[in-house]
Amino acid sequence: MTLGGPAARAGHQGSPPPTPAPAGRIAADPIAHDPTVLRQGRYYYTIITGDAGTRTYLPIKRSTDLLHWTELGTVFRTPPAWVVEELGTVPADFWAPDVSFFDGAYHLYYAASSFGTNNSVIGLATTQTLDPESPAYGWVDHGMVMRSRDTDTFNAIDPDLVFDADGQPWLAFGSFWDGLRIRRIDRSTGLPADATLHHIASRGGASIENPAIIRRGGYYYLFASLDFCCRGVDADYRTVVGRSTSVTGPYLDAAGIPLLDGGGTDLLRGYNEFRGTGGGDVFAGPGGDWFAHHYYDATDGGLPRLSVRPIAWVGGWPRLGDPRSGSVRVGHGSAWFTLVNRASGAAVSVPTCGYEGADVRIAEIAEPEPSTCQQWRPEYRGDGQVSLLHRSSNKVAEVAGCVDADGARVALWGWLANDCQRFRVVPTADGWSRIENRLAGRVLEAAGCGGVGTPVQVWSWLDNDCQQFRLEPVGDVLIADAAGQRVWGVPGCERRTARPGPAGRVVADRPRAGNCQLWYFTPAGEGYFRVVNRGAGRPLTAVTGRDGGVRLTLGPWHGSGLASRWRIEAVDGEGYRLVNSAGTVATLPGTPDRILLLTP
């Protein structure tokens, strides 16, 4: 909707993360899908996609605080006759509304279709007020705005209205097929001003939909949803962004890749209870811009819910803060890792950066930081198993075709929740691990013990270097307790950097702004790391006291003894242990030795 007219392997990050939020829920998020949000008076109103199969046509809710929402009924009780006539069927619900206020009225664009087809329409309804208690309230339907048929290369759903710098309205739309388009709108009628469609984003027929465009600081920012919604906790929907100096494009991501060529800078993807984070909308909220989106609640059977997050603008790009309603635990999901092969010292990668069916291979680690093609997120799937999410493609590693044989290739595919995509990380020795597939217990290996360019395959365990990998965290991470409620840090760490000796005791506390709770991992030989506090620049060290007890502190800057060299051991379940070269397990008083390594 419109608002009206230093290396990553050493932990480098270009700008600080947003202030983290403590774990815990402030309020329960309401049921919602594809929300659009707009403020009128003291209320924020959201209009959403109807509940599938229940024939609820654009439910409305409102809130004074973006936390507690009241149901207000629906825009339509039944579909307008023209929708049924055009589609040849009575749609089960209407989709992805977009509401804007201009020229004295609230304009609501909405879509109707059937799942998986482009036999679709976009309609327009208006009202003088969103307040159902006002005598001026009442939606008037203005009929069809746009149409697509199975002979078209586009899909007329997911509308979003934006005004350019001259006050000219444009309607962006699209889903799958050849991607997203935008069309000029006649301001006086709300209908198309001409027949020209401008192509603004595409993934060559793959999943992209739900555009939302806003104008800020001389740029138009295009937010879009990639991958798949509507699969409950297995949804992998995510939000990306690009920008342009013209409303009609070309839109480029932060790396300069056109969105028409599959580009898009990651803005939000699933983590913690938030699965399938997409269907977003930008609106004016407390103190500035906010982003509303839906997610599938992993703590409640995958029900679709509304989340709202503040937007910070950093270096000309949007960054999303934590949800207003909170989260069940700290951080933004598991840390990202490179999987470094013991034999070659190279990384598990996808040379093309990924598509469904792409082979996984061994590649030289990119410098000064590992490419997103070389980054993986172990996501816990229960029963001691994880999936290996590939950062660039948002697909997971699997034994291709579920082939049950030595030498079966490893490739990327969308998450299907089968045993071919489940792995167990088992520590071997000196910080190395084997990555064992659940299908038949075979492990990942560099085929033929080869180096760069070698395919990754599965083979029966032979206990050789080709079958062992080091999990190397990328960039800054949070070290959290097993429940994800407290994070490790050193209060006032920056004030301790000038001292020649130990620089302070490590404690577990609620998340705080600054660098004292951020850590980065630098290789220290074999599978070991120095675990360095970002704020102090000093390594985590285990110190034995006079009473024989062990405590964790920050050691000298260049500490490299046995007490400061740590290996990461995956536990048979979610999380890890840090164990140093002397065999000491990193733990804090009153907490188990199992930790989480999380994205800040």
C-alpha positions in Angstrom: 0.0 0.0 0.0 1.1 3.6 -0.4 1.5 6.0 2.4 -0.2 8.8 0.5 1.0 10.8 -2.0 37.7 -7.0 7.8 36.5 -10.4 6.9 33.3 -12.3 7.9 35.6 -15.2 8.8 36.9 -12.8 11.4 33.4 -11.7 12.3 33.1 -8.5 10.2 29.8 -6.9 9.8 29.2 -3.6 7.9 26.8 -2.1 10.4 25.5 -2.9 13.9 22.4 -5.1 14.3 19.2 -3.6 15.6 18.8 -3.5 19.4 17.7 -7.1 20.3 14.4 -7.8 22.0 14.2 -10.0 25.1 12.6 -13.4 24.7 8.9 -13.6 25.6 5.5 -12.7 24.2 3.8 -9.4 24.9 0.6 -10.4 23.2 -0.7 -13.1 20.9 -0.8 -12.2 17.2 -4.2 -12.4 15.5 -5.0 -14.7 12.7 -4.1 -13.0 9.4 -2.9 -13.6 5.9 -1.6 -11.0 3.4 -2.3 -8.1 5.7 -2.6 -4.5 4.6 -2.5 -1.9 7.4 -3.6 1.8 7.5 -4.3 4.2 10.3 -7.4 6.3 10.7 -7.8 8.4 13.8 -6.7 6.4 17.0 -7.0 3.0 15.2 -4.9 0.9 13.0 -7.0 -1.1 10.6 -5.9 -4.3 8.9 -7.7 -6.0 6.0 -6.6 -9.6 5.2 -7.1 -12.5 2.9 -10.2 -14.5 3.9 -9.9 -17.9 5.6 -9.7 -20.5 2.9 -13.0 -22.3 2.3 -15.0 -20.3 4.8 -16.2 -17.7 2.3 -15.1 -14.8 4.4 -14.4 -12.0 2.0 -11.7 -9.7 3.3 -11.9 -9.7 7.1 -11.2 -6.4 8.9 -9.6 -5.9 12.4 -8.5 -2.9 14.3 -6.1 -2.0 17.1 -5.0 1.0 19.0 -1.5 -0.4 19.8 -0.7 -2.9 17.1 -0.9 -5.6 19.7 -4.5 -6.2 20.6 -7.0 -6.6 17.7 -10.8 -6.5 17.5 -12.7 -8.3 14.7 -14.9 -6.0 12.6 -16.6 -8.3 10.1 -15.8 -8.4 6.4 -15.7 -6.0 3.5 -18.1 -8.2 1.5 -20.7 -10.8 2.7 -20.8 -12.4 -0.8 -18.7 -11.8 -3.9 -19.9 -9.1 -6.3 -21.7 -10.7 -9.3 -19.1 -9.6 -11.8 -16.4 -11.6 -10.0 -18.4 -14.8 -10.3 -19.3 -14.1 -14.0 -15.6 -13.4 -14.9 -14.1 -16.4 -13.2 -16.9 -18.8 -13.9 -16.9 -19.9 -10.3 -17.7 -18.6 -6.8 -14.2 -18.0 -5.2 -13.7 -19.4 -1.8 -12.3 -16.1 -0.6 -10.6 -12.9 -1.8 -6.9 -12.4 -1.6 -4.1 -10.0 -0.8 -6.0 -6.7 -0.3 -4.3 -3.3 -0.4 -5.8 -0.2 1.1 -4.8 3.5 0.5 -6.4 6.8 1.3 -6.5 9.6 -1.3 -8.9 12.2 -2.6 -11.3 11.8 0.3 -11.8 8.1 0.2 -10.3 4.8 1.2 -9.4 2.7 -1.9 -9.3 -1.1 -1.5 -7.8 -3.2 -4.3 -8.4 -6.9 -3.9 -7.9 -10.1 -5.9 -10.0 -13.2 -6.7 -8.7 -16.4 -8.4 -8.2 -20.1 -7.9 -5.1 -21.5 -6.4 -2.4 -22.3 -8.9 -4.1 -20.6 -11.9 -3.9 -17.2 -13.5 -7.6 -17.1 -14.2 -7.7 -14.0 -12.0 -9.2 -10.6 -11.4 -8.4 -7.5 -9.4 -11.3 -5.4 -8.2 -11.7 -2.0 -6.4 -14.0 -1.0 -3.6 -14.1 2.4 -1.7 -15.5 3.8 1.5 -15.4 7.3 3.1 -14.3 5.8 6.4 -13.0 2.6 7.9 -14.9 3.1 11.1 -17.9 0.8 11.1 -19.7 2.9 13.7 -19.7 6.0 11.5 -22.9 6.7 9.4 -20.5 7.3 6.4 -19.2 3.7 6.6 -20.0 1.4 3.7 -18.0 -0.2 0.9 -19.0 0.5 -2.7 -17.6 -1.9 -5.3 -16.4 -0.3 -8.6 -15.9 -3.5 -10.5 -13.0 -5.0 -12.4 -9.6 -3.2 -12.6 -7.6 -5.9 -14.2 -7.9 -9.4 -15.7 -5.6 -12.3 -16.6 -6.3 -15.5 -18.3 -4.5 -18.7 -19.0 -3.2 -17.3 -22.3 -1.4 -14.5 -20.4 2.1 -14.5 -19.1 1.2 -12.7 -15.9 -1.2 -13.2 -13.0 -3.6 -10.4 -11.9 -3.4 -10.9 -8.2 -1.6 -9.2 -5.2 -2.3 -5.6 -6.0 -0.4 -2.7 -4.4 -0.9 1.0 -5.1 1.9 3.5 -5.0 2.1 7.2 -5.9 5.1 8.5 -7.8 6.8 11.9 -7.1 4.3 13.7 -9.3 1.3 12.3 -7.5 0.5 9.8 -10.3 -0.9 6.4 -8.9 0.5 3.1 -10.2 -0.7 -0.4 -9.4 1.9 -3.1 -9.0 0.7 -6.8 -9.1 1.7 -10.3 -9.9 2.5 -13.8 -8.8 4.6 -16.5 -10.4 4.4 -16.7 -14.2 6.8 -14.0 -15.6 6.8 -12.1 -12.3 5.7 -8.7 -11.2 4.3 -5.8 -13.3 3.2 -2.3 -12.7 0.5 -0.2 -14.5 -0.5 3.4 -14.5 -3.8 4.2 -12.8 -6.3 7.0 -13.5 -6.5 8.9 -10.2 -10.1 10.0 -10.8 -11.5 6.5 -11.4 -9.0 4.2 -9.8 -8.9 2.2 -13.1 -6.1 1.7 -15.6 -5.0 4.8 -17.4 -3.6 2.9 -20.4 -2.8 -0.6 -21.6 1.0 -0.5 -20.9 2.4 -3.1 -18.4 5.9 -2.5 -17.1 7.9 -5.6 -16.1 9.6 -4.9 -12.7 10.7 -8.3 -11.3 11.0 -11.9 -12.3 12.5 -15.3 -11.4 12.0 -16.9 -14.7 8.7 -18.5 -13.8 9.7 -19.4 -10.3 8.0 -18.1 -7.1 7.8 -14.4 -6.7 4.7 -12.4 -5.7 3.0 -9.8 -3.5 4.8 -6.6 -4.5 4.7 -3.6 -2.1 6.3 -0.3 -3.2 7.1 2.8 -1.3 9.0 6.0 -2.1 11.7 7.1 0.3 14.7 9.5 -0.2 14.7 9.6 -4.0 14.2 5.9 -4.4 11.3 3.5 -4.9 11.6 0.4 -2.8 10.1 -2.8 -4.1 9.3 -5.4 -1.4 8.4 -8.9 -2.7 7.7 -12.4 -1.4 9.8 -15.3 -2.7 9.3 -19.1 -2.5 6.2 -20.8 -1.0 3.4 -19.6 1.3 0.5 -21.7 2.5 2.3 -24.8 3.8 2.0 -24.1 7.5 5.2 -24.7 9.4 6.8 -26.0 6.2 6.3 -22.7 4.4 9.6 -21.1 3.2 8.1 -17.8 2.2 10.6 -14.9 2.6 10.8 -11.2 1.9 13.3 -9.4 -0.3 13.8 -5.8 -1.4 15.2 -3.9 -4.3 15.2 -0.2 -5.2 15.0 2.1 -8.3 15.0 5.8 -9.1 11.9 5.2 -11.3 8.6 3.7 -10.2 8.7 1.5 -13.4 12.3 0.3 -12.7 14.8 -1.1 -13.2 14.9 -2.3 -9.6 18.3 -3.5 -8.3 19.2 -5.2 -5.0 22.1 -4.1 -2.8 24.6 -6.2 -4.8 23.4 -4.5 -8.0 21.5 -7.5 -9.4 18.3 -6.6 -11.2 15.1 -8.0 -9.7 14.2 -8.8 -13.3 17.1 -11.3 -13.2 16.2 -12.9 -10.0 17.8 -10.5 -7.6 16.5 -9.3 -4.3 18.3 -8.4 -1.0 17.1 -10.6 1.9 15.0 -8.7 4.4 13.2 -11.4 6.4 13.0 -15.1 6.4 11.6 -17.7 8.8 13.1 -18.1 12.3 11.9 -19.2 15.8 8.1 -19.4 15.6 7.9 -17.2 12.5 7.7 -19.6 9.5 6.9 -18.4 6.0 7.4 -14.7 6.6 5.9 -12.9 3.6 2.8 -11.2 2.2 4.1 -7.9 3.5 2.9 -4.3 3.5 4.6 -1.0 4.6 2.6 1.5 6.7 3.1 4.6 8.8 3.2 3.5 12.5 4.6 4.7 15.8 7.7 6.8 15.1 8.1 6.0 11.4 7.7 3.2 8.9 6.5 -0.3 9.9 6.2 -3.6 8.0 3.2 -5.9 8.4 3.4 -9.5 7.2 2.0 -12.9 7.9 3.8 -15.9 9.3 2.8 -19.5 10.1 3.1 -20.0 13.9 5.4 -23.0 14.6 4.1 -23.0 18.2 0.4 -23.3 17.2 0.2 -25.9 14.4 1.2 -23.5 11.6 -1.8 -21.1 11.9 -1.3 -17.9 9.8 -0.8 -14.8 12.0 -0.1 -11.1 11.7 3.3 -9.6 12.7 4.3 -6.0 12.7 7.9 -4.7 12.8 9.6 -1.3 12.8 11.7 -0.4 9.8 15.1 1.3 10.3 16.7 2.9 7.2 20.5 2.1 7.2 22.7 3.3 4.3 19.7 3.8 2.1 18.2 0.3 2.7 15.4 -0.9 5.0 16.2 -3.1 8.0 13.5 -4.8 10.0 13.4 -4.7 13.8 12.0 -7.3 16.2 8.2 -7.9 16.1 6.1 -5.6 18.3 4.5 -8.6 20.0 7.8 -10.3 20.9 9.2 -13.8 20.2 9.5 -17.0 22.1 13.3 -16.7 22.2 16.1 -14.4 21.4 17.9 -14.0 18.1 16.7 -14.6 14.5 17.3 -18.3 14.1 20.3 -20.5 14.0 23.6 -18.9 13.0 24.9 -19.4 9.4 27.9 -21.7 9.0 30.4 -22.7 6.3 30.9 -26.5 6.3 34.7 -26.8 5.8 36.0 -30.2 4.5 38.9 -31.6 6.6 40.7 -33.1 3.6 40.7 -30.0 1.3 40.1 -27.1 3.6 37.4 -26.0 1.1 33.7 -25.5 1.7 30.5 -27.2 0.8 28.9 -24.9 -1.8 26.6 -24.6 -4.7 28.5 -23.1 -7.6 25.4 -21.5 -9.3 24.2 -20.2 -5.9 21.3 -22.6 -6.1 18.1 -23.7 -7.7 16.0 -26.8 -7.2 18.0 -29.8 -8.4 21.4 -28.0 -8.3 24.3 -30.2 -7.3 26.3 -29.5 -4.1 30.0 -29.3 -4.6 33.3 -28.4 -2.8 34.5 -24.9 -3.5 37.3 -22.6 -2.4 36.1 -20.4 0.4 35.4 -16.9 -1.0 37.4 -14.0 0.6 37.2 -11.7 2.3 34.0 -13.4 3.4 32.2 -16.6 2.5 29.7 -16.2 -0.3 26.0 -16.9 0.5 26.4 -19.8 -1.9 28.7 -21.3 0.8 26.5 -20.6 3.9 24.2 -23.2 5.6 21.8 -23.0 8.5 21.2 -26.2 10.5 17.5 -26.0 11.5 16.3 -28.5 14.1 13.6 -30.8 12.9 13.2 -33.0 16.0 14.5 -36.4 17.0 18.1 -35.2 16.9 17.9 -34.3 13.2 18.5 -31.0 11.3 17.9 -29.8 7.8 20.7 -27.9 6.1 19.2 -24.7 4.7 21.2 -23.1 1.9 21.3 -19.3 2.3 21.3 -18.1 -1.3 18.6 -20.4 -2.7 16.5 -20.9 0.5 16.5 -24.7 -0.4 17.7 -27.6 1.7 20.4 -30.2 1.0 19.0 -33.7 0.2 20.1 -37.0 -1.1 18.8 -36.4 -4.6 15.9 -38.6 -5.5 16.2 -40.4 -2.2 18.7 -42.8 -3.8 19.6 -45.4 -1.2 23.2 -46.2 -2.4 26.8 -45.3 -1.8 27.7 -42.5 -4.3 24.3 -40.9 -4.4 24.6 -37.2 -5.2 23.6 -34.4 -2.9 21.5 -31.6 -4.4 19.2 -28.8 -3.4 15.4 -29.1 -3.1 12.5 -27.4 -1.4 11.7 -28.7 2.1 9.6 -31.9 1.9 10.1 -33.1 5.5 11.4 -36.5 4.3 14.4 -38.6 5.6 16.5 -37.7 2.5 16.6 -34.1 3.8 17.3 -34.9 7.5 20.8 -35.1 8.9 22.5 -35.7 12.2 25.8 -33.9 13.0 28.0 -36.3 15.0 31.3 -35.1 16.5 34.4 -37.2 15.6 37.7 -35.7 16.9 39.5 -32.4 17.1 36.5 -30.3 16.4 35.5 -32.2 13.2 32.1 -33.9 12.6 30.5 -36.3 10.3 27.1 -35.2 8.7 25.0 -38.4 8.6 21.8 -38.7 6.5 18.8 -40.3 8.1 17.8 -42.3 5.0 20.4 -45.0 5.5 23.1 -43.6 7.8 25.4 -42.6 5.0 27.5 -39.5 5.5 28.4 -36.5 3.3 31.8 -36.7 1.7 33.9 -35.1 -1.0 33.6 -37.6 -3.8 36.9 -39.5 -4.4 38.5 -37.4 -1.7 38.8 -34.6 -4.3 39.2 -30.9 -3.7 37.7 -27.8 -5.3 35.0 -28.7 -7.9 34.4 -32.2 -6.4 30.7 -33.2 -6.1 29.4 -33.8 -2.6 27.9 -37.3 -2.3 26.9 -39.8 0.5 28.9 -42.9 1.4 29.1 -45.4 4.1 31.2 -44.1 7.0 34.9 -44.9 6.4 36.4 -42.5 9.1 38.5 -40.6 6.7 39.2 -36.9 6.3 37.0 -36.6 3.2 34.0 -37.4 5.3 34.6 -34.9 8.1 33.6 -31.2 8.3 34.1 -28.3 10.6 31.1 -26.1 11.4 32.4 -22.5 11.1 30.0 -19.7 12.1 29.8 -16.8 9.7 30.0 -13.3 11.1 28.8 -12.2 14.5 26.6 -14.6 16.5 24.8 -14.7 19.8 25.6 -17.5 22.3 22.4 -18.2 24.1 21.3 -20.7 26.8 19.5 -23.8 25.7 16.1 -22.2 26.2 17.0 -19.2 24.1 16.2 -16.8 26.9 19.6 -15.4 28.0 22.7 -14.5 26.0 26.3 -14.6 26.9 28.3 -11.4 27.2 30.6 -9.3 29.4 28.9 -6.1 30.8 30.9 -3.0 30.0 33.3 -5.0 27.8 34.5 -2.0 25.9 35.9 -0.4 29.1 38.0 -3.5 29.8 40.0 -3.5 26.5 42.9 -1.5 27.8 43.6 -3.8 30.7 46.5 -6.2 30.1 45.0 -9.2 31.9 41.7 -11.0 31.8 39.0 -8.6 30.7 35.9 -9.6 32.6 33.7 -12.5 33.6 31.2 -13.9 31.1 27.6 -13.8 32.3 24.2 -14.8 30.8 21.8 -11.9 30.6 18.8 -10.5 28.7 19.7 -9.1 25.3 21.2 -5.6 25.3 22.3 -3.1 22.7 25.9 -2.9 21.7 28.7 -5.4 21.0 29.3 -6.9 24.4 27.0 -9.8 23.6 28.3 -10.5 20.1 30.9 -13.1 19.4 32.9 -14.2 16.3 34.8 -17.4 15.6 38.3 -17.4 14.0 40.0 -20.7 13.0 42.8 -21.8 15.4 44.0 -25.0 13.9 42.3 -28.3 13.1 38.6 -27.9 14.0 39.2 -25.4 16.8 38.4 -21.6 17.1 39.1 -18.6 19.1 35.7 -17.3 20.2 36.2 -13.5 20.4 34.0 -11.0 22.0 33.2 -8.3 19.5 33.1 -5.4 21.9 36.3 -6.2 23.8 38.2 -8.0 21.0 39.3 -10.7 23.4 38.8 -14.4 23.4 36.6 -16.6 25.6 38.8 -18.4 28.1 38.2 -21.0 30.8 40.0 -20.1 34.1 40.4 -22.5 37.0 40.1 -20.9 40.4 41.9 -21.7 43.7 38.8 -23.8 44.7 39.1 -25.9 41.5 36.0 -24.4 40.0 36.1 -23.2 36.4 34.8 -19.9 35.3 34.5 -18.2 31.9 36.3 -14.9 31.3 37.8 -12.9 28.4 41.5 -13.8 28.2 44.4 -11.7 26.8 44.1 -10.3 23.3 46.3 -12.9 21.7 45.4 -15.8 24.0 45.9 -19.0 22.1 46.5 -21.6 24.8 44.5 -24.7 25.4 42.0 -22.8 27.5 41.2 -20.4 24.6 40.9 -22.9 21.7 37.3 -24.1 21.4 35.6 -26.8 19.3 31.9 -26.9 18.4 30.3 -30.2 19.2 26.7 -30.7 18.1 24.5 -32.4 20.7 22.0 -35.1 19.7 19.2 -32.6 19.6 19.1 -28.9 19.1 22.2 -26.9 20.0 25.9 -27.3 20.7 28.6 -27.5 23.3 31.8 -25.5 23.3 34.7 -27.6 24.5 38.3 -26.3 24.7 41.5 -28.1 24.0 41.9 -29.0 27.7 38.6 -30.8 27.6 36.7 -28.1 29.6 33.1 -27.6 28.6 32.0 -23.9 28.5 29.1 -23.5 30.9 27.8 -20.8 33.2 26.6 -21.3 36.8 23.0 -22.7 37.0 22.8 -23.4 33.2 23.2 -26.6 31.2 26.3 -26.9 29.0 24.1 -27.0 25.9 24.0 -23.7 24.0 22.5 -22.2 20.9 24.4 -20.3 18.3 22.1 -17.7 16.9 21.9 -14.9 14.3 21.8 -11.5 16.1 
